[in-house]
Amino acid sequence: MIQTIKNLYLTNRFFLLFGGIIALFCLSFAVQILFPLVQALLIVAVVIVLIDVILLFNRNFEVTGKRQVPKIFSLGDENPITLSFESKSNLPVHLTIIDELPEQFQERDFSLKVFFSNKKKARLAKYNLRPTTRGEYQFGHANAFAATQIGLIQRRFQIAEPQIVSVYPSVQQMKKYELKAMQRISHFQGIKKIRRLGHSYEFEQIKNYVKGDDYRSVNWKATGRRSELMVNQYEDERAQQVYVVIDKSRVMKMPFEGMNLLDYAINSGLVITNIALQKHDKAGLLTFSDKMGTVIRAERNPVQLRKIMTALYNEKERHFEANYELLYYASRSVIKGRSLILLYTNFESMYAMERVLPILRKINRLHLLVVIFFENTEIADFIEGKADDTESIYIQTVARGFITEKRQIVSTLRKYGIQTILTRPEDLSVNTVNKYLELKSRGMI
């Protein structure tokens, strides 16, 4: 009995019905002829409620279901959640689904509507969640509130138990860019078609000519034998060392679209690590702030990707300035041999860049350094707006100064031979992949 009361809920229709009856009782004090009619209406309403309770709580009325979630969530991506239901009643059933989402989403009014027109007909309810921080996300119960066509009473069914899902760096992005980067001639939006600038590659095979192949690769002897145009195909150089280096100091805490810059860098770092391993290069990871963080030497083995992904999952930003002297020390002691270093950081002013420029130049002499930092998208979007008064013109002028300073940083770094990427956060992965493929095609690593 106690359990039945706990699972019984009154609907808005119930309160409207009995609120109207109460109002009519009040009116009957002035119009006494209404009093017996209102009494009869009250009796009818109580009978209907009892019928609704009997229909909902009989043994043949039951709703079952389950929640299906991915084994891990991808950071910053839409992750699908599926709730499946089945009714064991012959009656039409209206369900209101309230899934207790993890507290990180701060959703307090999330609900779904499902309708069963007949017995045992399965229904699916789907929705997506976009986590913006790494860590463990705990789902609570999934509650189904069932109502008949009468709709005065609801019965609660718990169809899913609490469960924990971990949010890792974006596996979805990793798989998407892997497919694109493995194409020799890619026509996907955002992945550039790179012209090869020489043949410092190992011979792989002779193949039929297709549109886009380099004419200089034509094998005339094979063409004469086959009476069709044949070209030599070369492999990129392998076993090069590629290090993802992530600055996790306070400059990487700036938020964009719910995620901070560190999380964008972590997602991109996982993408480029996977592509480097697929290209038969060795991938490693360094993180630093005021002190050195994770150090994973460049290797190419079956567990390297998992090792790096786990390390990225556990990274936390620090509220201190980055110590680039430590990075230079690591580039000499940890990184053996000339390597490609992809440094994810952020510079908001020329002064910030000039302080570390001597160290970046030293690192670039030892390795091929690519400095990756971010556009301030809010400022860039702001200056596109219309200026209606003097104050707006002044603010936009200052904003344009910030944008110009970012471009000056790029020019200064390139002047000293340092490869540079200035990118919007949402374009970080594709621009980094493009740069890696470009440098590889030019034989610079």
Beta strands, then each sheet from edge to edge (+ up, - down):
strand 1: 8-10
strand 2: 63-68
strand 3: 72-74
strand 4: 79-87
strand 5: 93-99
strand 6: 112-116
strand 7: 123-129
strand 8: 135-139
strand 9: 142-147
strand 10: 153-160
strand 11: 163-168
strand 12: 202-208
strand 13: 230-235
strand 14: 241-247
strand 15: 255-256
strand 16: 259-260
strand 17: 282-288
strand 18: 292-299
strand 19: 340-344
strand 20: 368-374
strand 21: 419-423
sheet 1: 1+ 10- 9+ 5- 6+
sheet 2: 2+ 4- 7+
sheet 3: 3+ 11+ 8-
sheet 4: 12+ 13-
sheet 5: 18+ 17- 14- 19- 20- 21-
sheet 6: 15+ 16-
end
